[in-house]
Amino acid sequence: MAATGPKSAKYIFVTGGVTSSLGKGIIASSLAKLLQSRGLTVTIQKFDPYINIDPGTLNPYEHGECYVTDDGAETDLDLGHYERFLNRPTSQANNITTGRIYNNVITRERRGDFLGKTVQVVPHITDEIKRNIKLLGETGDYDIVITEIGGCVGDIESLPFVEAVRQLKFELGEKDTLVIHLTLVPYLQSAGELKTKPTQHSVRMLLENGVQPDIIACRTEHPLPQDIRRKIAQFCNVQVSSVIEALDAETIYDVPLLMQKERLDQRALYMLDLYNDKDADLDAWKGFLGRLKNPGDTVRIGLVGKYVELHDAYKSIAEAFIHAGAANECKVQLEWIQSETLVDEHHCAQVLSGLDGVLVAPGFGERGIDGKINAVRFVREQGIPFLGICLGMQMAVIEYARNVMGIPDAHSTEMEPHTPNPVISMMEEQKSITDKGGTMRLGAYACKLKRDSLAHQIYGKMQISERHRHRYEFNSDFQEAFEKAGLRPTGINPDTGLVEIVELKGHPWYVGVQFHPELKSTVMNPHPLFVQFVKAALTYTQKKRTAETTSDVLTARVETADVVD
């Protein structure tokens, strides 16, 4: 698409109805991927209806993981999908909540910007929503801005956002906006048929709020027959070609190809009056899917964490393993292990002994800490490949201090504020902070690697940048003692001197990192730490199999010799 001067962005809105968790983020990401593969510049933003300023203080059990951007924004996990699909970083502008909208308006009211006026939902709150929706589009960087509206149509919390969409459809013009409504078409087993009534009611609710959807995407377990599509089109005021089938997929990475088959991108471009004669180039994406679905081997990796009952709490880690597995042409079979179950050392050994690698996950608070320390000790002593992330790295430091360096009371001041040996302690600039929201060490920071380190081999460069989310750090007062004892700090922040990476001498593969590498892993750029960790696990399991085969052969020879004798 030839462009002269600043781009005038078109806006696509993705709403949802019937029920939550239908996959608005995946549909938005898939459409964005298709449009991007046609040569268009696309970004996606998420508008969440909850009143928290951001998800930073939410329990992972309630909201899943908190995704962190380069600029330090604590955001919804859907931004992770956006980055993984588009291979482009997002920012604070890509995630807005009701809390932030109201906070902005109330701050302006206190400042006196609305003197003489009554501040109301309409127009003041809706104007602030519209201003935020258009922020990225007005940069001139994008052809298309896709906005996902969180929650369900009909929720009280979503009403101001839907109203803002209604106003924008009139203000921006007919060909500059597009509304995609994602609904559910359930299959009733007893009746043996698909039911369109939930979709009809959901669209009717949207119409009551003044918004006519342009495209209806229907989540379904069974293909949509043409007569069902015609029925939905007839009752929902859209053309049959605007009823899109969104079948359940084997993996979320299949969805762009399914949406391409349904011609969602072509339909969107036509309705936005955007001329684009370039075919979607998804060859690299198909190559990734080919490797993902045809693995040559399997590795079992234990993910030890305190929120494992809800897999979304570690969403980016799970996806990073999918990317790394495909890169190694092997399947990563994740074993989700609740760290509290590993407090007993014998049970810990039983659970972990059959694994090819162990990742000790990030988290906050003291629940499950002893189990994580036991897990680290077992993999260290047994030579099983290990990766510790954030709190996982801190547990590796504490375990080594206690069991190798002879400091039995070594601890973190997060769990034991008065420990005499705080090998992990609160960062100095954090000690005066009382507010919990948005005050951690957040976002991208530089890290300088030691040339003779495993980290340098993994990254292939001396300086890296990774995203952080923490208050506590390796206590640099102990750095020399750890280095002498064999746990080497090999990654240091050049500005503060803070330790970012530790490695263990003489171990096949043992790395702890203070940052969150999983946040930068994408389909097209799997994170090197995960790629090499999975490779180490693959090497470990292949050696183990070879040793078992050799042992079986020797046993057979001995038994044969006994028979001959």
C-alpha positions in Angstrom: 0.0 0.0 0.0 1.7 3.2 -1.1 1.6 5.9 1.5 2.3 9.7 1.2 2.6 11.7 4.4 1.2 10.5 7.8 -1.0 7.5 7.7 -4.7 7.9 8.4 -5.5 4.8 10.5 -8.7 2.7 10.2 -10.2 1.3 13.4 -11.4 -2.3 14.0 -13.3 -3.0 17.2 -13.7 -6.6 18.5 -16.5 -7.2 21.0 -17.7 -10.3 22.6 -21.0 -11.8 23.7 -22.8 -14.8 25.3 -19.9 -15.7 27.5 -16.3 -14.7 28.4 -13.2 -16.5 27.3 -14.4 -17.0 23.8 -11.0 -15.8 22.4 -11.4 -12.2 21.4 -7.7 -11.7 21.8 -6.9 -14.7 19.6 -9.3 -13.5 16.9 -7.9 -10.0 17.1 -4.3 -11.3 16.9 -5.1 -13.6 14.0 -6.8 -10.9 12.0 -3.8 -8.6 12.8 -1.4 -11.3 11.6 -3.2 -11.7 8.3 -3.3 -8.0 7.7 0.3 -7.6 8.6 1.3 -10.5 6.3 -0.4 -8.5 3.5 2.1 -5.6 4.1 -0.1 -3.4 6.3 1.1 -1.9 9.6 -1.2 -3.0 12.4 -1.3 -2.7 16.2 -3.8 -4.1 18.7 -4.9 -2.5 22.0 -7.0 -4.0 24.8 -9.6 -2.0 26.8 -10.5 -3.7 30.0 -13.7 -2.8 32.0 -12.4 -3.5 35.5 -11.7 -0.5 37.9 -8.1 -1.5 38.8 -5.7 0.9 37.2 -3.8 -2.1 35.9 -3.6 -5.9 36.6 -0.4 -5.5 38.6 -2.1 -6.0 42.0 -4.5 -8.7 40.8 -4.2 -12.3 42.1 -3.0 -14.5 39.2 -5.7 -17.0 40.1 -8.3 -14.3 39.3 -6.8 -12.7 36.1 -4.0 -14.9 34.9 -0.5 -13.6 34.5 0.4 -9.9 34.5 2.2 -9.1 31.2 4.9 -6.5 31.3 5.9 -4.3 28.3 9.3 -2.7 27.5 8.1 0.6 28.9 7.2 -0.9 32.2 3.4 -1.1 31.9 1.7 -4.0 33.8 -0.9 -5.2 31.4 -3.5 -7.8 30.5 -2.1 -11.2 29.3 -3.8 -10.6 25.9 -0.9 -8.2 25.1 1.3 -11.3 25.2 -0.8 -12.8 22.4 -0.5 -9.6 20.4 3.3 -9.6 20.6 3.7 -13.3 20.0 1.6 -13.1 16.8 2.8 -9.8 15.4 6.4 -10.0 16.6 6.2 -6.4 17.6 6.5 -4.8 21.0 3.5 -3.2 22.7 3.4 -0.4 25.3 1.3 1.2 28.0 -0.9 2.8 25.2 -2.0 -0.7 24.2 -3.8 -1.5 27.4 -6.4 0.8 29.1 -8.7 0.0 32.0 -11.8 1.7 33.4 -9.7 2.5 36.4 -7.2 4.4 34.3 -10.0 6.2 32.4 -11.7 7.4 35.6 -8.4 8.2 37.2 -7.5 10.5 34.2 -10.9 12.2 34.3 -10.9 12.7 38.1 -7.3 14.0 38.0 -8.4 16.6 35.4 -11.5 17.5 37.4 -9.4 18.1 40.5 -7.0 20.2 38.5 -9.9 22.4 37.4 -10.1 21.5 33.8 -13.9 21.1 34.0 -14.7 24.2 36.1 -18.4 25.0 35.9 -19.3 21.7 34.4 -20.9 18.6 35.8 -18.6 15.7 35.1 -20.6 12.7 33.7 -20.1 9.3 32.0 -21.3 10.9 28.8 -19.5 13.0 27.5 -16.5 13.1 29.8 -15.8 9.4 30.4 -16.6 8.4 26.8 -14.5 11.3 25.5 -11.5 10.0 27.5 -12.1 6.5 26.1 -12.3 7.8 22.6 -9.1 9.9 23.1 -7.2 6.7 24.2 -8.6 4.6 21.4 -7.3 7.1 18.9 -3.9 7.7 20.5 -2.0 5.0 18.5 -3.9 5.7 15.3 -2.9 9.4 15.5 0.9 8.6 15.6 0.9 8.0 11.8 2.6 4.6 12.3 -0.3 2.4 11.6 -2.7 1.6 8.7 -5.1 -0.3 11.1 -5.6 -0.1 14.9 -7.5 -3.1 16.3 -9.2 -2.5 19.6 -10.4 -5.4 21.7 -13.2 -4.5 24.2 -12.9 -6.7 27.3 -15.8 -8.4 29.0 -19.2 -9.2 27.4 -21.8 -6.9 25.7 -24.4 -6.4 28.4 -22.1 -6.1 31.3 -22.6 -2.9 33.2 -18.8 -2.2 33.2 -18.7 -2.4 29.4 -21.4 0.1 28.6 -19.2 3.2 28.4 -16.8 1.4 26.0 -19.6 0.3 23.8 -21.0 3.8 23.8 -17.6 5.2 22.9 -17.5 2.8 19.9 -21.0 3.9 18.9 -19.9 7.5 18.9 -16.7 6.8 17.0 -18.5 5.0 14.2 -20.4 8.2 13.5 -17.4 10.6 14.1 -14.8 8.7 12.0 -17.0 7.8 9.1 -18.6 4.6 7.6 -15.5 3.3 5.9 -13.1 4.1 8.7 -14.5 1.8 11.4 -15.4 -1.9 11.6 -17.1 -3.8 14.4 -16.4 -7.6 14.7 -18.7 -9.3 17.3 -17.5 -12.7 18.6 -20.3 -14.9 19.9 -21.0 -18.6 20.7 -23.0 -21.0 18.6 -23.5 -23.9 21.0 -24.2 -27.5 19.9 -27.0 -29.3 21.8 -26.0 -32.9 22.0 -29.6 -34.1 22.9 -31.1 -32.2 19.9 -28.2 -32.9 17.6 -28.1 -29.3 16.3 -26.4 -25.9 16.5 -28.4 -23.1 18.2 -28.2 -19.5 17.0 -30.4 -18.0 19.6 -27.6 -17.0 22.0 -25.9 -15.1 19.0 -29.2 -13.4 18.1 -29.7 -12.2 21.7 -26.1 -11.0 22.0 -26.3 -9.0 18.7 -29.7 -7.6 19.9 -28.0 -6.4 23.1 -25.3 -4.7 21.0 -28.0 -3.1 18.8 -29.8 -1.9 21.9 -26.6 0.0 22.7 -26.6 1.6 19.3 -23.9 -0.5 17.6 -24.5 -2.7 14.5 -21.8 -5.3 14.1 -20.3 -5.5 10.6 -18.9 -9.0 11.0 -20.1 -11.8 13.3 -17.5 -14.4 14.2 -19.1 -17.5 15.6 -17.1 -19.8 18.0 -18.3 -23.3 17.5 -17.3 -26.9 18.0 -18.9 -28.0 14.7 -18.8 -26.5 11.2 -21.5 -23.9 10.4 -23.8 -25.1 7.6 -24.8 -22.5 5.1 -28.4 -22.5 6.4 -27.2 -21.6 9.9 -25.0 -18.8 8.4 -28.0 -17.4 6.5 -30.2 -17.5 9.6 -27.6 -15.6 11.6 -27.2 -13.1 8.8 -30.9 -12.6 8.5 -31.6 -12.0 12.2 -28.5 -10.0 12.8 -28.6 -7.5 9.9 -25.4 -8.6 8.2 -24.5 -10.3 4.8 -23.9 -14.0 4.8 -20.3 -13.4 3.8 -19.9 -11.5 7.1 -20.8 -14.5 9.2 -17.4 -16.1 10.0 -16.9 -19.6 11.4 -14.4 -19.7 14.3 -14.0 -23.5 14.8 -12.2 -24.8 17.9 -8.6 -25.3 16.9 -5.9 -27.7 17.9 -3.6 -24.8 18.8 -4.1 -21.0 18.9 -1.5 -20.8 16.2 -3.9 -22.5 13.8 -6.4 -19.7 14.0 -4.8 -17.3 11.5 -4.9 -20.0 8.9 -8.5 -20.8 9.8 -9.4 -17.1 9.6 -7.7 -16.9 6.2 -9.7 -19.8 5.0 -12.9 -17.9 6.1 -11.6 -14.8 4.3 -11.8 -12.6 7.4 -9.0 -10.4 6.2 -10.5 -9.9 2.7 -13.9 -9.1 4.2 -12.4 -6.6 6.7 -10.4 -4.8 3.9 -13.4 -4.7 1.6 -15.6 -3.2 4.3 -12.9 -0.7 5.3 -12.5 0.3 1.6 -8.8 -0.6 1.7 -7.4 -1.7 -1.6 -4.7 -4.4 -1.1 -3.9 -6.9 -3.8 -1.0 -8.6 -1.9 -1.6 -12.2 -0.8 -1.0 -13.0 2.8 2.5 -14.4 3.2 2.3 -17.0 5.9 5.0 -19.3 4.7 7.2 -18.8 7.8 4.1 -19.2 10.0 3.2 -22.5 8.3 6.8 -23.6 8.7 6.5 -23.0 12.5 3.2 -25.0 12.6 4.8 -27.9 10.6 7.6 -28.2 13.2 5.2 -27.8 16.1 2.9 -30.6 14.8 5.5 -33.0 13.7 8.0 -33.3 16.5 10.9 -35.7 16.3 11.2 -36.2 20.0 9.6 -35.4 23.3 11.0 -33.8 26.5 9.2 -33.7 29.9 9.8 -30.4 31.7 8.5 -29.7 35.2 7.1 -26.2 35.8 7.3 -25.7 39.6 5.1 -22.8 40.8 2.5 -21.8 43.3 -0.3 -20.9 40.8 -0.2 -24.0 38.6 -3.9 -24.8 39.0 -4.6 -21.9 36.6 -2.3 -22.4 33.6 -3.0 -18.8 32.5 -0.9 -17.6 35.5 2.1 -18.8 33.6 0.8 -18.2 30.1 3.9 -16.6 28.6 6.1 -19.4 30.0 3.9 -22.1 28.5 3.9 -20.3 25.1 7.7 -19.8 25.2 8.1 -23.6 25.6 5.9 -24.1 22.6 8.1 -21.8 20.5 11.3 -23.4 21.8 10.0 -26.9 21.3 9.2 -26.1 17.6 12.7 -24.6 17.2 14.2 -27.9 18.5 11.7 -30.0 16.5 10.5 -31.7 19.7 7.4 -31.6 21.8 7.7 -30.1 25.3 5.4 -31.9 27.6 4.9 -29.6 30.6 4.3 -31.1 34.0 2.5 -28.6 36.2 3.9 -29.1 39.7 2.4 -27.3 42.8 5.5 -26.2 44.8 3.7 -26.8 48.1 3.6 -30.5 47.3 7.4 -30.6 47.2 8.0 -29.8 50.9 8.8 -33.4 51.6 12.2 -34.2 50.1 11.4 -37.8 49.4 8.2 -36.9 47.5 10.1 -34.1 45.7 12.6 -36.7 44.5 9.9 -39.0 43.3 8.1 -36.2 41.4 11.2 -34.7 39.7 13.3 -37.8 39.1 11.7 -38.7 35.7 11.9 -35.2 34.3 14.3 -33.9 31.6 14.4 -30.4 32.9 12.9 -28.2 35.6 11.8 -24.6 35.6 11.1 -22.9 38.9 8.6 -20.2 38.2 8.3 -16.6 39.3 5.9 -15.5 42.1 5.4 -13.5 45.2 5.1 -14.3 48.9 6.3 -17.2 51.1 3.7 -19.9 50.2 5.4 -22.8 48.5 9.0 -21.4 49.1 10.3 -24.6 50.8 9.1 -26.7 47.9 10.9 -24.5 45.4 14.1 -24.7 47.4 13.8 -28.5 47.5 13.2 -28.7 43.8 16.3 -26.6 43.1 18.5 -28.7 45.4 17.3 -31.9 43.7 18.0 -30.8 40.1 21.4 -29.3 41.2 22.5 -32.5 42.8 21.2 -34.8 40.1 22.5 -32.7 37.1 19.0 -32.1 35.6 18.9 -29.0 33.4 17.5 -26.1 35.4 16.1 -22.6 34.6 15.0 -20.3 37.4 13.0 -17.1 36.6 12.8 -14.2 39.0 11.8 -15.8 42.3 13.1 -19.1 40.9 16.5 -17.5 40.5 16.3 -16.2 44.1 15.4 -19.6 45.4 18.5 -21.0 43.6 20.7 -18.4 45.4 19.1 -19.3 48.8 19.4 -23.0 48.2 23.1 -22.7 47.3 23.9 -20.5 50.3 22.2 -23.0 52.7 23.4 -26.3 51.3 26.7 -25.6 49.7 28.1 -22.5 51.4 27.1 -23.5 54.9 24.8 -20.6 55.6 21.7 -22.4 57.0 19.8 -19.2 57.8 20.3 -17.6 54.4 17.0 -16.2 53.2 15.2 -13.4 51.4 14.0 -10.3 53.3 10.7 -10.8 51.4 9.9 -13.9 53.5 12.2 -13.2 56.5 12.7 -9.5 57.0 15.2 -10.0 59.9 17.3 -12.7 58.5 21.0 -12.3 59.5 22.1 -13.4 56.0 19.9 -11.7 53.5 21.3 -13.1 50.3 18.2 -11.7 48.6 17.1 -8.3 49.8 14.8 -5.4 48.8 16.3 -3.0 46.4 17.4 0.2 48.1 15.1 2.5 46.0 12.1 0.2 47.0 12.5 0.6 50.8 10.7 4.0 51.0 7.8 2.9 48.7 4.4 2.2 50.3 2.0 2.0 47.4 1.9 -1.4 45.8 0.6 -0.6 42.3 3.1 0.1 39.5 6.0 0.7 41.9 8.2 -2.4 41.3 11.3 -2.5 39.0 9.3 -2.7 35.8 10.2 -2.9 32.1 13.3 -3.3 30.0 16.8 -3.0 31.6 20.2 -3.6 30.1 22.3 -6.5 31.2 26.0 -7.0 30.4 27.2 -10.6 30.0 30.6 -12.1 30.9 32.3 -13.4 27.8 33.2 -16.8 29.2 29.7 -17.5 30.4 26.9 -19.9 29.3 24.7 -16.8 29.0 27.0 -15.3 26.4 27.0 -18.6 24.4 23.2 -18.6 24.5 22.6 -15.0 23.5 25.6 -14.7 21.2 26.3 -11.1 22.3 27.7 -9.1 25.2 24.8 -6.8 26.0 21.1 -7.7 26.2 17.9 -6.1 27.3 15.2 -8.0 29.2 12.0 -7.1 31.0 11.7 -7.1 34.8 9.0 -7.2 37.5 10.3 -7.4 41.0 11.2 -5.6 44.3 13.9 -7.9 45.6 17.4 -8.6 44.2 20.5 -10.6 44.7 22.4 -8.9 47.5 25.7 -7.7 46.0 27.4 -7.9 49.4 27.5 -11.7 48.9 28.6 -11.6 45.3 32.3 -12.5 45.8 31.5 -15.3 48.3 29.1 -16.9 45.8 31.6 -16.6 43.0 34.3 -18.3 45.0 31.8 -21.1 46.0 30.9 -21.8 42.3 27.6 -20.0 41.7 28.8 -17.3 39.3 27.0 -14.0 38.6 27.4 -13.8 34.8 25.0 -11.0 33.9 25.2 -7.6 35.5 23.2 -4.4 35.0 25.8 -1.9 33.8 24.1 1.1 35.5 23.4 -0.3 39.0 25.7 -3.3 39.3 22.7 -5.5 40.2 23.1 -9.2 39.5 20.8 -10.4 36.7 22.0 -13.9 35.9 23.7 -16.7 37.9 25.2 -19.9 36.6 26.6 -23.0 38.3 30.0 -24.3 37.4 30.3 -28.0 36.6 26.5 -28.5 36.0 25.2 -29.6 32.5 22.8 -26.6 32.3 21.9 -24.4 35.3 20.8 -20.8 34.8 18.9 -18.4 37.1 17.7 -15.1 35.7 16.2 -12.1 37.6 14.2 -11.0 34.6 11.4 -12.5 32.6 12.7 -13.9 29.3 9.3 -15.5 28.5 7.8 -12.1 27.9 10.0 -11.6 24.7 9.5 -15.0 23.1 7.4 -14.9 19.9 6.5 -17.4 17.1 9.0 -15.8 14.7 11.7 -15.2 17.4 11.7 -17.9 20.1 13.7 -16.7 23.1 17.2 -18.1 23.1 17.2 -19.0 26.8 14.1 -21.3 26.3 15.5 -22.7 23.0 18.8 -23.7 24.7 17.1 -24.9 27.9 14.9 -27.2 25.8 17.9 -28.3 23.8 19.7 -29.1 27.0 16.7 -31.1 28.2 16.7 -33.0 24.9 20.4 -33.8 25.2 19.8 -34.9 28.8 17.0 -37.3 27.9 18.9 -38.7 24.9 21.9 -39.5 27.1 19.6 -41.0 29.7 18.0 -43.3 27.0 21.5 -44.3 25.7 22.6 -45.2 29.3 19.4 -47.2 29.9 19.9 -49.1 26.6 23.5 -49.8 27.4 22.5 -51.0 30.8 19.8 -53.3 29.3 22.3 -54.7 26.8 24.9 -55.4 29.6 22.2 -57.1 31.7 21.1 -59.2 28.8 24.7 -60.3 28.2 25.2 -61.3 31.8 22.0 -63.3 31.8 23.0 -65.0 28.5 26.4 -65.8 30.0 24.7 -67.3 33.1 22.6 -69.5 30.8 25.6 -70.7 28.8 27.6 -71.5 32.0 
